[in-house]
Amino acid sequence: MSTVCLFTMKGCQYCDEFKEILKKENLSYQEYDVDDDEYLWKQIVNQIGDENLPTAFIRNEDESLGVLLMPDINVESQEDMLEKIKESI
């Protein structure tokens, strides 16, 4: 079992659009607002070297698999990001 972890920011048009896409696709996600979790967001930015939002991770419940880092998979569009998420969950 996997969980989509979505990092967003209030007022971000792209974040709101992508959350709607996930809802239309009936894909659940755990949302993290970067303004509420600044320390965690800074760690992620340091790790991936990118500040683009929304940012998605796939967290595998099987501890041996760890976390798949979606930003390492550069996507050209929200549709591409959705397809990568579907492939990973």
Stockholm file with secondary structure:
# STOCKHOLM 1.0

chainA/1-89         MSTVCLFTMKGCQYCDEFKEILKKENLSYQEYDVDDDEYLWKQIVNQIGDENLPTAFIRNEDESLGVLLMPDINVESQEDMLEKIKESI
#=GR chainA/1-89 SS CEEEEEEECTTCHHHHHHHHHHHHTTCCCEEEETTTCHHHHHHHHHHHSCCCSSEEEEEESSTTTCEEEGGGSCCSSHHHHHHHHHHHC
#=GC SS_cons        CEEEEEEECTTCHHHHHHHHHHHHTTCCCEEEETTTCHHHHHHHHHHHSCCCSSEEEEEESSTTTCEEEGGGSCCSSHHHHHHHHHHHC
//
